[in-house]
Amino acid sequence: MVLRSLLARLLNSQQLIESLSETRLMRRAAQLTVASITRAQDAIRDAVRAAALGGGQQQQQQQQEQQQQRPGKSPQGDEQNPRSGPQ
């Protein structure tokens, strides 16, 4: 109980908090916290982009496969004629 009240008094001391915030240790802890949060946000953003692009790539791949299955058409849509060559 005594320890709890002592800690409560120390943590509610504005002067103590200001002096602790100016220490190298607390500044470094804050930098590491911000860096880890930023890395996590970037990883989440990359994962969302990959998921969004992955779905689009699958759709394009399916369209290309369908075009290749059509007789007489190339994936680019040009007609194939095996007899025609450079003239």
N, C-alpha and C positions, 0 to 999 in steps of 0.2 A: 504494500500500500504506500509506503513511504517513497519507494522508488518510482512508483507510478505518478505520484503527485510532483516529485522532483522533475521527472521527464516532462510532465505537462507544463510546468512553469518554464522550463528551459525552451520548449518548443513554441511557447507563446511569447517569448521574448523577441521583440522586433530587432533589437540591437544584435543579439546572438545570431539570428537568422541572417541578417545582413553581413555580419563578419564571416559566417560560414560560407555564404554564397560567393564571397570574394576569394576563397581559397582555391588553389590549383586543383585539388582533388575533386571538389564539387563542380568546377568548370569542366574538368575532363569527363566526369560522370555525365554531365549534361550533354557534352559533345557526342559521347558514345551512344547515349539514348537517342538523340536526334538522328545520328547516322544509321542506327539499326532500324528506326521507324521509317526512314527514307528508303533504305534497302528493301524493307518489307513492302512498302507501297509500290516501288518499282517492279518487284517480282510479281505482285498481284496484277499490276497493269500489263506486264508482258504476258502473263498467263491468259488474261482476258483477250488481249490482242491475238495471241496464238489460237485461242479457241474460236474467235470470230473469223480469223483468216482461214483456219483449218476447215471450217464448214464451207466457206466459199471455194476453197481448193478442191474439196471433195465434189462439189457441184460441178465445177469445171471439168474435172476428170470424168465424171459420169457423162457429161455432154460430149466430150471427145470420144469416149468409148461408143456412144450411140452413133456418132457421125461415122466412125470407122466401120461399124456394122452395116451401114447402108451401102448397097451395091452401086458401083459406078460413081461414087463420090469420095473425095479425099477429105481429111479432117479440115482442110482449108475451104472446102466447098467447090473446088475446081473439078470438072469432069475428068475422069481418067480414060484415056484412050491409048491402049498399048501400041497401036499402029502408028500413032502420030509421034513424030520426033522432030528434031530441028529441021526446018525446011529452008 
